[in-house]
Amino acid sequence: MQKFTAVKNPRVSNRNIAIGSTVSEELGLQEGEIVSLFIGKLSIVQEILVRPDLSRYHIEFNPSVFKKLLLNNHSKYGIFKKDDGLHIGPLIGIMADVYGDTQRPFDGQTHFISQLHVLGGELGEICYAFSPYGVNFHSKTIAGYYYSNGYWRRGTFPFPDVVYPREGGYSPTKLQIRQKLQTAGCRFINPPLIGKWETHKILMQNPNINAYIPDTRLIKGFGQVERMLNKYGAVYLKPIAGSMGRNIIKVVKVRHSNTYSYQYQIHSRTHSGSATGIKSLYNSLRKVMGKRQYIVQQRLNLFKFIGNIADVRILVQKDDQGQWHITGKAVRIGKRGSITSNISSGGSAKKVRAVLDQKFSDPLKKDAIMAEIDYIALEAAGYLEQHINSIGELGIDIGIDTTGKLWFIEANLRPARQVFTLIGENNTRKSSVQKPLLYARYLAGLNQEG
């Protein structure tokens, strides 16, 4: 891929694009050649005009063509040649839930999505963000937003080369929209979310991973919960489609009795209670569980940091060659009294090595834990991808118990990045935002750095 500077020139016919000799040679284009010029799934037919006097890597367009292709004057863009023509960008659509606030149209994801726009521009890519409900399949356009000079602006865009899905939840309508975009040729960085139970079933088939997985059952009746409590004394109930620690319940059986204590969090507030008998426990928890499907999982004796629950979040991402790499990792620490370590519920974060230094004295033990964390994360990511579809990034959560044994907790297809800011790793944070953009190049058919 080469980067070119787009220049608006009214003297260029709307049937032509003007290129210099250098661009002509490097892209193998000849004077008078007719090419299809693509921005996302939109294409226009143009005739090549070679001008030896044109500045190196400048390409000039008629203003009407310039506008149609969403270009900004004197901005740099990637251009690559494929069998079907010349492709600009690539064009990346960031699919997210849209809210009414013009300053923060994507609520808590607004800053992250603005970073994608800025870093995408530095890479020669073109980004816009959109709600799944902004897609018009009749006109093959999408109503969305682009970020420019610190402001969000509305626009209408062609279908993108690649979609980065960041919307929450997957209703049948959202899934249908995704499938129709895929049919139109759009590639997706990540598949739809998979539930905790499906993840569990897949990873249990991997002999390299299953020893790290806690005893987990799909709740079909509360008798299952009773049996797990009798076996382990304490369990976690987790919605199979939940995220950010929502609606998770911790249940402890009081020894030598038929009494249970429980805790759960709603809007970052911890609620607790007790019940006598399994039927009473079910009735007490029914309002929290609703009609959601749940799993029941043994409670792990994880180490705590200053008395608070903790685990390790590892961000695993693909690069522009489609290869998995660990971008970064951090220990997430739940707030005082919390039953989860989620940052969104008021948790904090520390560097992994700093926490291990406080918990384990043997340097070889700490090195082994660090290496094992990486192994589990990469093995889980690769194995999940084999069974569910192409994946571009995953947030893997791993627990460490008081003996130093590691446990696989969860895989998240919509990982947050705030944890890297909290531990002062701003370069890791930046890399975590760039990686999906680089992987988008690979998906768009460009697998070499320009």
N, C-alpha and C positions, 0 to 999 in steps of 0.2 A: 504494500500500500504506500502511496505517496500522499503528502499533504499539499493542498493547493490553496492559494489565496483567491477568494471569490471577489470579482470586481464587476460592478454594474457599469455598463457602457451603452448609452442609447444609440450609438453609431453601429453597434452590432445588430444584425437582423435577428428577429425572433425565431428564425429558422436555423441560426448558426450558434455555435459556441467557438470562441477564438482561443487558441492555445499557442504557447511558444514552442520553439524547436525542441527544448529540453523535455517538455511534457510529451510532445509528439513522439520523440524517440523512446522515452521510458515506458510509455503506455502502448507503443506500437500502433499509433494512429496516423493516418495519411490525410493530406489535403483532399477535401471533397468526399471523404468517407462518411457514410450515413450510419449513425449509431443510435441505439436506445439509451437514454439517460434516465437512471432510476434514482428516486428518493423514496425509500421504503418501497411500497408496492405501487406507487405512482410512477409512470414512465412517459417520457415524451421523446419524439424522434427529432434528432438534430443533425445538422451537417457540420463536419469539422472544417474549421478555417485555421490554417497554420500561419502565424505571423512571427517571423524571425525576430522582429523588434520587440516582442512582448516580453516583459520581465520574467525572470526565471520562476517557474511554478505559479504564475498568475494565469487564471482562466477568466475570460470576460464573457458576460451574458447580457442579453437584452433585458431591460428592467422588468418586462412582463414575465419572462422566463425566470428571472431572479426571484420574483415574488412567489411564483408557483412552486418553486423548489425550496421555499422557506429559508433562503440564504440571507445573511447579513453582510453588508458591504465591507470588504477588506478583512473579513474573518477567515480563519483557516479551517479547512475541512479535509477529511480523508477521502481519497478516491481510489477505487480499485476496479480492475477490469475482470469481468467474468465472461463466460461464453455468450450470455444473452445481452451484454452491453456494459456500460460504465455505471458504477454504483457510487453514490455520494453518501458519506456518513461513516458507519451505518446509522439509520434512523431507529431510535429506541423509544418505545412507549412504556411509561411507568404506570401500571394499572393500580390505582389506589382508591380508597373510599374518600369521597369529596364532601366537605362540610361547607356551611354557608359563610364562614369568615373569610373575607377577601384577603386579609393579611396572613392567615394560616389556613389555607383551603384544604389542607390534608391533616389538620389537627396535629397530633404529636409527631407525625412523620414529615411535617413541612420542612424542617431544617435539613433532614436527611435527603429529601427529594431535591431541594435547592442545591445541595452539595453535588448530587448526581448531575444536575444541569451544568454546574460550573466545571467540574472535573471532566465531564463528557466533552464540553467545548474545548478544553485543553488537549484532549485526545483526538480532536477533529471529528467528533461524533455529534449528532443532533438529538436532543432529548425533548420530550414533552410528557406531561402527566395527564391522566384521564381516568374518569370513572368508567366502570364496565357499562354503565347505562348511557354513556355518551357515544357509543358506537352506532353508526348508521350503516347497516349492511347494504341498503339499497344504493346509496351514493358512494359507498366504500370510503367514507370519511369518518373522522372521530373529532368530536368537540372536546377540547381539553385546555390545558394551561402550559405556558412556557415561562421560564424565569429569566428576566433580563434586567440588568442594572439595579438589582435589589427589589424588583417588583414582579408580581405575578400578573400575567396578561392572558386573556382568553384568546383562543384561536381555533381554526379548523384545520385538521391535519390528515394526510393520507395514512393508510394502514402502515404500521412500522415493519421494519425487517425483524425486529426482536421485541418481545414484550417481557418486562421485568415485573412479575406479579407481586404486589405488596398489599393487596386488599385483604380485609379480614373475613374469614368464613367463606364457605362455598355453598351457596344456595343452588338449587337446580337451574335457576335462571343464569346465575354467574357461570356455572359449568357449561351451559349451552353456549353462552357468549364466547367463552374460551375455545370451545370446540370449533365454533364457526370461524374464529380468527385463525386457528390452526389450519382449517380447511382452506382459508384464503392465502396460506403460505407463511403466516407469522410463526416464528420460532419462540418458544418460551424458555426463560432461564431456569425456572423451577416448575415442577408438576403441581397439581392441587395438593392441599394439605392431606396428610395421612394421619389417621387416628393412632392413639397410643397402643391400642390392642393390635392393630394391623402391624405396627412397627415391632411390637413384641413378638408376634407370630413369625415375622420374617427373620428377625435376628436370632431367634431360638434355633433356626435351621442351620446357623453358621457355627461349627464346632470351635472356631477361633474366638467367638464372641459370647456364646451362651453361658459360659461359666461366670461372666460378669453381670448377668441379668438377674435381678431379684425375682423371687417367687411372685408370680402375677396371675390373676384369674379375672375373667370377664364375669361381672356380677349378673347372674340370672335370677337370683333370689337371695334374701339376706341370710339364709342358712349358710351360704358360701362365706359371707363375712364372719359369721360366728365361728366356723371351722378355722378360718385363718387367724382369728383372734385367739382361739384356744391353742393354736400351734405357735404363734409368735408373740402373743401378749399385746402387740400394738400393730396397727396397720394404717396405711393411707388409702383413702378412696379418691380416685381421680377421674374426672370426666374424660372420655376417650377423645373428645374433640376440643378440649379446653386449652387455654394458653395463658401465660403471664400469672400462673398460680390461682386463677379464678376458680371458685367452687371446689377447691381441694379440701378434704376433711381428714383430720387425724383422729383416730379412735384408739383408746387405751382401755384394756380390761383390767379392772382392779383385781389384784391377786386374791385367789380363794373366795371369789364372790361372783354374783351375777350382775354386777354393776359396771357400767361403762362411762368413761368421761370422753368428751369430744371437743374439738376446736375447729373452727373454719374462719375464713376472712372474707369480708365483703367491704369493698371500697377502702381497702387498707386497714380496716378495723377488725380486730380479733374478737370473735364471739366464742363462748364456751358454755358447756352444760354437762349434765349427766343424765343417765337413764338406767332403769333397772329392767333387765330382760332385753332380749334381742328385738322383740316386737316393739317395745317402747323406744328402743334406739332408732329403729326404722322410722317410726312415727315422728320422732324428734328431728330427723335429718331429711325427711321427705320434702320439706319446703326449700331446702338448699339444693337438693339433687334434682328436683323437678322431674321432667320426663327424659332427662339426658341419660345416655348409656354410660356406665361407670366400670372401671376396673378396681380391684382391691389388690394391694401390694404390701408385702411385708415391710415393716419399718426397719430401716437400716441404722446401725449404731455409728452414724457418721461423726467424724470429729467436729468440734465446734470451735469457733474463733471468738475469743472473749465472751464465751457463753452463748453465742448465737449460731444458728444452723448455717452451714456453708457447703458449697459445692464448686466445681470447676466448670466454667463455660469455655468451650473451644470453638472457634469459628473456622470452619473448613470450607475452602472455596476453590473453584477452578480458575485457571489462568487462560491466556489467549491461545494456548495449545490444547485446551480441554483437559488439562491434568490437575489432579487434586493437590492442594497445598494447605498447610495450617497457617492461617494469617496471624492468629494470636490467641492467647488464652488468659484467663483471669479467674481469681476466686471471687465468687459472689457470696456476700454475707447478708443474711436476713436481718431485719431490724429486731430489736429486743422483743421477745415473746412471739415472733412470727413462726409459722410452721413451714414457710417456704423461704427460699433465698432470693426471690425475684426482686430485681432493681425497681421494677414498676410499683412494687408494694412498699417502697421505702428502704430497700436494701442498699448496701454499699459494696465496695470492691477493693481487693488488694492484689498485688502481683503474686503469682503462684509460688515462685521461689521464696519470697519473703515469708509467706505463710508456712511453707514446708520447713523453713529454717527454725520456726518457732515450735513446730510439732514433732519433728524428728531430728535426732542428733547425728545419726549415721549419714555421712555424705553419700556413700554408695546407695543407701536406701532412697535418698532423695533423688539421685540421678535415675535410679530404676523407676521410681514413680513418674518422673517427668517423661521418660521414654515410653512407659506403658500408657500414659494418658494419650500421647500422640498416636501410638499404635491402635488403641481402641477407636479413637475418633476417625482415623483414616480407614480402618477396616470396616467400621460400621457404615461410613458414607459410601464406600465402594459397593458394599453388599446390598444396601438399600437401593442404590441406583440400579443394580442388576435386576431387581424385582419390581420396581414401580415405574421407572421411566428416567429420562435424562434429568440430572440434578445439577445445579450450578453452585449452590451454597447450602450449608447446614450449620445450625448452632447445636453442638453436642454437649449435653450436660453429664458430667461424671462425678460421682461421689467418692470420697475416700473415708473408709471407716477408721476406727481408733487403732486398728492393727496395721493400717497401711494398705489393706485390700481395696481394690478399685471396683466400683459398681457403675454400670451403664444406667442412667436415669431416663434420659429423654433425647429425642432428636427434633429440632425445630426448623421448619422450612421457611420461616419468616423471621430470621434472627435479628435482634437489635444490636447496636454497636456502642451504646452509651457506656458500657463497661470499660472500654478502652480509654475513653475520656476521663473516667473516674480514677483510673490508675496512672494517668499522666502520659499515656502512650499515644500521643497525637499522630505520630507517623503511622502507627498501626491502624488507628481510626481512618486515616486518609487512604491507606492501602485497602482497607476493608470496603471502602466506597468505590475505589477504582476497579477492584477485581471483577464485579459483575459487568462493568463496562468493557473490560478487556475480554471477558468470556463472550460478551455479545458479538465482538468481532469474529470470534471463532464460529459462533452459531450462524453468523451472516455469510460465512464462507471465506473469511479472511483469517488465516491462521499464522500470519507472520507479523511481527512488530514493524511498524513503518517509521 
